[in-house]
Amino acid sequence: MLRSPTTLERMFERLGAEAFQDERLRKIFEALRDVGSAEHVERVAERLPPDAVAMLDAMLGEPDAILDLDRTVEDSLARLE
């Protein structure tokens, strides 16, 4: 999801930071929204506490973890809304 600008835009349109129970994910979401793109990962990471940077690094280290990105995002958004 972090590598797909279209997916990020859908998330920003449909979710607020309060949808994330994990504080690290909430901080990542807010930083992505504030920076406006995952293309500038270093700018996103600069806004995060160390534990959220570690989570961001782990997520970026698994680019093929999700097989069907669109379906996974839609299903996840539907559950969160």
N, CA, C and O atoms as CSV, one atom per row, in Angstrom:
chain,resi,resn,atom,element,x,y,z
A,1,MET,N,N,0.823,-1.196,0.000
A,1,MET,CA,C,0.000,0.000,0.000
A,1,MET,C,C,0.864,1.256,0.000
A,1,MET,O,O,0.510,2.270,-0.601
A,2,LEU,N,N,1.991,1.173,0.676
A,2,LEU,CA,C,2.864,2.338,0.763
A,2,LEU,C,C,3.454,2.704,-0.594
A,2,LEU,O,O,3.872,3.844,-0.799
A,3,ARG,N,N,3.492,1.768,-1.505
A,3,ARG,CA,C,4.080,2.015,-2.818
A,3,ARG,C,C,3.039,2.360,-3.876
A,3,ARG,O,O,3.370,2.480,-5.055
A,4,SER,N,N,1.794,2.517,-3.466
A,4,SER,CA,C,0.717,2.791,-4.410
A,4,SER,C,C,0.037,4.118,-4.075
A,4,SER,O,O,-0.779,4.173,-3.155
A,5,PRO,N,N,0.360,5.184,-4.804
A,5,PRO,CA,C,-0.267,6.487,-4.529
A,5,PRO,C,C,-1.790,6.452,-4.603
A,5,PRO,O,O,-2.460,7.125,-3.820
A,6,THR,N,N,-2.339,5.684,-5.523
A,6,THR,CA,C,-3.793,5.581,-5.661
A,6,THR,C,C,-4.411,4.969,-4.414
A,6,THR,O,O,-5.450,5.426,-3.936
A,7,THR,N,N,-3.775,3.947,-3.898
A,7,THR,CA,C,-4.271,3.294,-2.687
A,7,THR,C,C,-4.214,4.239,-1.499
A,7,THR,O,O,-5.158,4.313,-0.714
A,8,LEU,N,N,-3.114,4.956,-1.367
A,8,LEU,CA,C,-2.999,5.920,-0.270
A,8,LEU,C,C,-4.088,6.981,-0.362
A,8,LEU,O,O,-4.682,7.336,0.656
A,9,GLU,N,N,-4.358,7.484,-1.532
A,9,GLU,CA,C,-5.407,8.498,-1.701
A,9,GLU,C,C,-6.759,7.961,-1.258
A,9,GLU,O,O,-7.519,8.661,-0.589
A,10,ARG,N,N,-7.060,6.720,-1.628
A,10,ARG,CA,C,-8.335,6.104,-1.197
A,10,ARG,C,C,-8.397,6.028,0.320
A,10,ARG,O,O,-9.439,6.296,0.917
A,11,MET,N,N,-7.291,5.666,0.939
A,11,MET,CA,C,-7.271,5.580,2.398
A,11,MET,C,C,-7.473,6.951,3.022
A,11,MET,O,O,-8.231,7.081,3.984
A,12,PHE,N,N,-6.813,7.975,2.498
A,12,PHE,CA,C,-6.947,9.321,3.044
A,12,PHE,C,C,-8.376,9.833,2.912
A,12,PHE,O,O,-8.876,10.534,3.792
A,13,GLU,N,N,-9.029,9.478,1.810
A,13,GLU,CA,C,-10.405,9.935,1.571
A,13,GLU,C,C,-11.400,9.249,2.500
A,13,GLU,O,O,-12.404,9.850,2.885
A,14,ARG,N,N,-11.134,8.015,2.858
A,14,ARG,CA,C,-12.126,7.225,3.571
A,14,ARG,C,C,-11.849,7.027,5.059
A,14,ARG,O,O,-12.743,6.639,5.811
A,15,LEU,N,N,-10.624,7.290,5.482
A,15,LEU,CA,C,-10.272,7.047,6.878
A,15,LEU,C,C,-9.661,8.276,7.524
A,15,LEU,O,O,-9.075,9.135,6.865
A,16,GLY,N,N,-9.819,8.326,8.827
A,16,GLY,CA,C,-9.085,9.300,9.624
A,16,GLY,C,C,-8.076,8.550,10.462
A,16,GLY,O,O,-8.142,7.325,10.570
A,17,ALA,N,N,-7.157,9.261,11.046
A,17,ALA,CA,C,-6.114,8.627,11.857
A,17,ALA,C,C,-6.700,7.834,13.026
A,17,ALA,O,O,-6.108,6.858,13.488
A,18,GLU,N,N,-7.869,8.266,13.494
A,18,GLU,CA,C,-8.486,7.584,14.639
A,18,GLU,C,C,-8.913,6.154,14.318
A,18,GLU,O,O,-9.226,5.393,15.234
A,19,ALA,N,N,-8.935,5.773,13.056
A,19,ALA,CA,C,-9.304,4.409,12.662
A,19,ALA,C,C,-8.230,3.391,13.053
A,19,ALA,O,O,-8.495,2.189,13.088
A,20,PHE,N,N,-7.026,3.868,13.345
A,20,PHE,CA,C,-5.919,2.979,13.659
A,20,PHE,C,C,-5.739,2.881,15.169
A,20,PHE,O,O,-5.470,3.878,15.838
A,21,GLN,N,N,-5.888,1.680,15.692
A,21,GLN,CA,C,-5.743,1.467,17.128
A,21,GLN,C,C,-4.284,1.474,17.555
A,21,GLN,O,O,-3.958,1.927,18.652
A,22,ASP,N,N,-3.414,0.980,16.701
A,22,ASP,CA,C,-1.983,0.939,17.002
A,22,ASP,C,C,-1.403,2.342,16.787
A,22,ASP,O,O,-1.479,2.893,15.689
A,23,GLU,N,N,-0.833,2.900,17.833
A,23,GLU,CA,C,-0.295,4.263,17.784
A,23,GLU,C,C,0.756,4.421,16.687
A,23,GLU,O,O,0.832,5.471,16.050
A,24,ARG,N,N,1.566,3.386,16.463
A,24,ARG,CA,C,2.596,3.462,15.421
A,24,ARG,C,C,1.965,3.598,14.043
A,24,ARG,O,O,2.429,4.391,13.223
A,25,LEU,N,N,0.910,2.831,13.781
A,25,LEU,CA,C,0.213,2.924,12.490
A,25,LEU,C,C,-0.470,4.278,12.336
A,25,LEU,O,O,-0.490,4.857,11.250
A,26,ARG,N,N,-1.024,4.772,13.433
A,26,ARG,CA,C,-1.666,6.083,13.400
A,26,ARG,C,C,-0.652,7.167,13.026
A,26,ARG,O,O,-0.939,8.042,12.209
A,27,LYS,N,N,0.528,7.099,13.626
A,27,LYS,CA,C,1.577,8.085,13.337
A,27,LYS,C,C,2.046,7.973,11.884
A,27,LYS,O,O,2.277,8.989,11.229
A,28,ILE,N,N,2.185,6.754,11.382
A,28,ILE,CA,C,2.581,6.558,9.979
A,28,ILE,C,C,1.527,7.140,9.056
A,28,ILE,O,O,1.858,7.840,8.099
A,29,PHE,N,N,0.255,6.857,9.336
A,29,PHE,CA,C,-0.840,7.387,8.520
A,29,PHE,C,C,-0.807,8.915,8.506
A,29,PHE,O,O,-0.915,9.533,7.447
A,30,GLU,N,N,-0.658,9.518,9.679
A,30,GLU,CA,C,-0.637,10.980,9.767
A,30,GLU,C,C,0.551,11.568,9.007
A,30,GLU,O,O,0.409,12.579,8.319
A,31,ALA,N,N,1.717,10.940,9.130
A,31,ALA,CA,C,2.903,11.444,8.430
A,31,ALA,C,C,2.744,11.313,6.922
A,31,ALA,O,O,3.111,12.223,6.179
A,32,LEU,N,N,2.202,10.192,6.466
A,32,LEU,CA,C,1.952,10.010,5.029
A,32,LEU,C,C,0.976,11.062,4.519
A,32,LEU,O,O,1.178,11.640,3.451
A,33,ARG,N,N,-0.072,11.306,5.279
A,33,ARG,CA,C,-1.069,12.308,4.897
A,33,ARG,C,C,-0.442,13.703,4.854
A,33,ARG,O,O,-0.701,14.472,3.928
A,34,ASP,N,N,0.376,14.028,5.846
A,34,ASP,CA,C,0.992,15.348,5.910
A,34,ASP,C,C,2.008,15.567,4.792
A,34,ASP,O,O,2.077,16.648,4.209
A,35,VAL,N,N,2.790,14.536,4.499
A,35,VAL,CA,C,3.797,14.638,3.430
A,35,VAL,C,C,3.120,14.559,2.070
A,35,VAL,O,O,3.576,15.174,1.106
A,36,GLY,N,N,2.030,13.798,1.995
A,36,GLY,CA,C,1.264,13.712,0.759
A,36,GLY,C,C,1.672,12.576,-0.156
A,36,GLY,O,O,1.083,12.395,-1.222
A,37,SER,N,N,2.667,11.814,0.243
A,37,SER,CA,C,3.122,10.745,-0.634
A,37,SER,C,C,4.089,9.848,0.116
A,37,SER,O,O,4.788,10.282,1.032
A,38,ALA,N,N,4.115,8.584,-0.293
A,38,ALA,CA,C,5.096,7.658,0.267
A,38,ALA,C,C,6.389,7.704,-0.537
A,38,ALA,O,O,7.366,7.044,-0.182
A,39,GLU,N,N,6.401,8.485,-1.625
A,39,GLU,CA,C,7.597,8.577,-2.458
A,39,GLU,C,C,8.764,9.177,-1.697
A,39,GLU,O,O,9.921,8.911,-2.023
A,40,HIS,N,N,8.476,9.973,-0.699
A,40,HIS,CA,C,9.503,10.639,0.086
A,40,HIS,C,C,9.573,9.986,1.466
A,40,HIS,O,O,9.302,10.618,2.487
A,41,VAL,N,N,9.939,8.720,1.467
A,41,VAL,CA,C,9.934,7.939,2.701
A,41,VAL,C,C,10.811,8.587,3.768
A,41,VAL,O,O,10.477,8.549,4.952
A,42,GLU,N,N,11.923,9.178,3.360
A,42,GLU,CA,C,12.796,9.807,4.358
A,42,GLU,C,C,12.092,10.977,5.043
A,42,GLU,O,O,12.308,11.216,6.231
A,43,ARG,N,N,11.248,11.710,4.304
A,43,ARG,CA,C,10.492,12.814,4.920
A,43,ARG,C,C,9.415,12.276,5.850
A,43,ARG,O,O,9.131,12.867,6.892
A,44,VAL,N,N,8.825,11.164,5.472
A,44,VAL,CA,C,7.833,10.523,6.339
A,44,VAL,C,C,8.516,10.055,7.617
A,44,VAL,O,O,8.022,10.307,8.716
A,45,ALA,N,N,9.647,9.378,7.476
A,45,ALA,CA,C,10.358,8.825,8.632
A,45,ALA,C,C,10.825,9.920,9.591
A,45,ALA,O,O,10.857,9.701,10.802
A,46,GLU,N,N,11.185,11.082,9.074
A,46,GLU,CA,C,11.631,12.186,9.929
A,46,GLU,C,C,10.554,12.634,10.908
A,46,GLU,O,O,10.866,13.205,11.953
A,47,ARG,N,N,9.305,12.385,10.582
A,47,ARG,CA,C,8.183,12.825,11.416
A,47,ARG,C,C,7.760,11.777,12.446
A,47,ARG,O,O,6.841,12.008,13.232
A,48,LEU,N,N,8.428,10.635,12.439
A,48,LEU,CA,C,7.980,9.504,13.254
A,48,LEU,C,C,8.900,9.239,14.439
A,48,LEU,O,O,10.100,9.506,14.379
A,49,PRO,N,N,8.319,8.706,15.524
A,49,PRO,CA,C,9.152,8.235,16.635
A,49,PRO,C,C,9.859,6.939,16.204
A,49,PRO,O,O,9.425,6.295,15.248
A,50,PRO,N,N,10.922,6.556,16.884
A,50,PRO,CA,C,11.714,5.381,16.489
A,50,PRO,C,C,10.907,4.088,16.315
A,50,PRO,O,O,11.161,3.329,15.380
A,51,ASP,N,N,9.947,3.831,17.197
A,51,ASP,CA,C,9.186,2.586,17.072
A,51,ASP,C,C,8.328,2.574,15.814
A,51,ASP,O,O,8.126,1.514,15.222
A,52,ALA,N,N,7.819,3.725,15.393
A,52,ALA,CA,C,7.035,3.803,14.157
A,52,ALA,C,C,7.944,3.703,12.931
A,52,ALA,O,O,7.544,3.142,11.911
A,53,VAL,N,N,9.156,4.240,13.021
A,53,VAL,CA,C,10.122,4.105,11.920
A,53,VAL,C,C,10.448,2.630,11.713
A,53,VAL,O,O,10.532,2.164,10.577
A,54,ALA,N,N,10.631,1.902,12.797
A,54,ALA,CA,C,10.920,0.471,12.705
A,54,ALA,C,C,9.774,-0.268,12.018
A,54,ALA,O,O,10.009,-1.148,11.190
A,55,MET,N,N,8.539,0.086,12.361
A,55,MET,CA,C,7.389,-0.551,11.721
A,55,MET,C,C,7.316,-0.179,10.243
A,55,MET,O,O,7.050,-1.038,9.403
A,56,LEU,N,N,7.550,1.094,9.918
A,56,LEU,CA,C,7.552,1.538,8.526
A,56,LEU,C,C,8.612,0.782,7.729
A,56,LEU,O,O,8.340,0.325,6.619
A,57,ASP,N,N,9.813,0.645,8.283
A,57,ASP,CA,C,10.877,-0.100,7.620
A,57,ASP,C,C,10.467,-1.549,7.377
A,57,ASP,O,O,10.726,-2.103,6.309
A,58,ALA,N,N,9.829,-2.155,8.366
A,58,ALA,CA,C,9.386,-3.548,8.223
A,58,ALA,C,C,8.341,-3.672,7.116
A,58,ALA,O,O,8.382,-4.615,6.325
A,59,MET,N,N,7.414,-2.730,7.058
A,59,MET,CA,C,6.375,-2.779,6.013
A,59,MET,C,C,6.986,-2.575,4.633
A,59,MET,O,O,6.596,-3.244,3.676
A,60,LEU,N,N,7.932,-1.664,4.526
A,60,LEU,CA,C,8.578,-1.415,3.233
A,60,LEU,C,C,9.472,-2.575,2.820
A,60,LEU,O,O,9.744,-2.757,1.633
A,61,GLY,N,N,9.927,-3.352,3.781
A,61,GLY,CA,C,10.783,-4.497,3.499
A,61,GLY,C,C,10.040,-5.708,2.981
A,61,GLY,O,O,10.661,-6.700,2.599
A,62,GLU,N,N,8.708,-5.643,2.961
A,62,GLU,CA,C,7.888,-6.759,2.486
A,62,GLU,C,C,6.969,-6.299,1.362
A,62,GLU,O,O,5.750,-6.297,1.530
A,63,PRO,N,N,7.533,-5.906,0.210
A,63,PRO,CA,C,6.708,-5.335,-0.860
A,63,PRO,C,C,5.702,-6.306,-1.472
A,63,PRO,O,O,4.693,-5.874,-2.031
A,64,ASP,N,N,5.961,-7.605,-1.377
A,64,ASP,CA,C,5.061,-8.588,-1.983
A,64,ASP,C,C,4.201,-9.314,-0.957
A,64,ASP,O,O,3.666,-10.386,-1.242
A,65,ALA,N,N,4.065,-8.742,0.229
A,65,ALA,CA,C,3.306,-9.399,1.293
A,65,ALA,C,C,1.822,-9.505,0.965
A,65,ALA,O,O,1.145,-10.409,1.456
A,66,ILE,N,N,1.308,-8.598,0.144
A,66,ILE,CA,C,-0.108,-8.610,-0.224
A,66,ILE,C,C,-0.220,-8.985,-1.698
A,66,ILE,O,O,0.350,-8.317,-2.561
A,67,LEU,N,N,-0.953,-10.048,-1.980
A,67,LEU,CA,C,-1.055,-10.529,-3.355
A,67,LEU,C,C,-2.032,-9.721,-4.197
A,67,LEU,O,O,-1.713,-9.354,-5.327
A,68,ASP,N,N,-3.212,-9.440,-3.668
A,68,ASP,CA,C,-4.227,-8.686,-4.403
A,68,ASP,C,C,-4.477,-7.387,-3.642
A,68,ASP,O,O,-5.366,-7.311,-2.795
A,69,LEU,N,N,-3.680,-6.366,-3.957
A,69,LEU,CA,C,-3.705,-5.121,-3.204
A,69,LEU,C,C,-5.075,-4.461,-3.206
A,69,LEU,O,O,-5.567,-4.075,-2.146
A,70,ASP,N,N,-5.703,-4.323,-4.365
A,70,ASP,CA,C,-7.000,-3.641,-4.430
A,70,ASP,C,C,-8.051,-4.325,-3.566
A,70,ASP,O,O,-8.772,-3.665,-2.817
A,71,ARG,N,N,-8.133,-5.623,-3.669
A,71,ARG,CA,C,-9.136,-6.338,-2.876
A,71,ARG,C,C,-8.827,-6.241,-1.380
A,71,ARG,O,O,-9.731,-6.035,-0.571
A,72,THR,N,N,-7.571,-6.387,-1.018
A,72,THR,CA,C,-7.173,-6.294,0.387
A,72,THR,C,C,-7.513,-4.922,0.957
A,72,THR,O,O,-8.038,-4.822,2.066
A,73,VAL,N,N,-7.217,-3.872,0.210
A,73,VAL,CA,C,-7.507,-2.511,0.676
A,73,VAL,C,C,-9.000,-2.303,0.810
A,73,VAL,O,O,-9.456,-1.805,1.839
A,74,GLU,N,N,-9.773,-2.667,-0.194
A,74,GLU,CA,C,-11.229,-2.494,-0.124
A,74,GLU,C,C,-11.820,-3.269,1.040
A,74,GLU,O,O,-12.656,-2.733,1.768
A,75,ASP,N,N,-11.410,-4.511,1.235
A,75,ASP,CA,C,-11.915,-5.308,2.357
A,75,ASP,C,C,-11.538,-4.669,3.698
A,75,ASP,O,O,-12.355,-4.607,4.616
A,76,SER,N,N,-10.304,-4.200,3.796
A,76,SER,CA,C,-9.839,-3.576,5.037
A,76,SER,C,C,-10.573,-2.275,5.327
A,76,SER,O,O,-10.983,-2.022,6.460
A,77,LEU,N,N,-10.735,-1.457,4.302
A,77,LEU,CA,C,-11.470,-0.194,4.481
A,77,LEU,C,C,-12.909,-0.456,4.892
A,77,LEU,O,O,-13.437,0.232,5.766
A,78,ALA,N,N,-13.542,-1.431,4.283
A,78,ALA,CA,C,-14.930,-1.761,4.637
A,78,ALA,C,C,-15.031,-2.183,6.098
A,78,ALA,O,O,-15.999,-1.835,6.774
A,79,ARG,N,N,-14.059,-2.918,6.587
A,79,ARG,CA,C,-14.089,-3.358,7.994
A,79,ARG,C,C,-13.848,-2.196,8.949
A,79,ARG,O,O,-14.404,-2.167,10.047
A,80,LEU,N,N,-13.021,-1.241,8.534
A,80,LEU,CA,C,-12.689,-0.117,9.409
A,80,LEU,C,C,-13.771,0.946,9.441
A,80,LEU,O,O,-13.904,1.668,10.429
A,81,GLU,N,N,-14.531,1.046,8.389
A,81,GLU,CA,C,-15.563,2.101,8.313
A,81,GLU,C,C,-16.787,1.765,9.130
A,81,GLU,O,O,-17.738,2.546,9.169
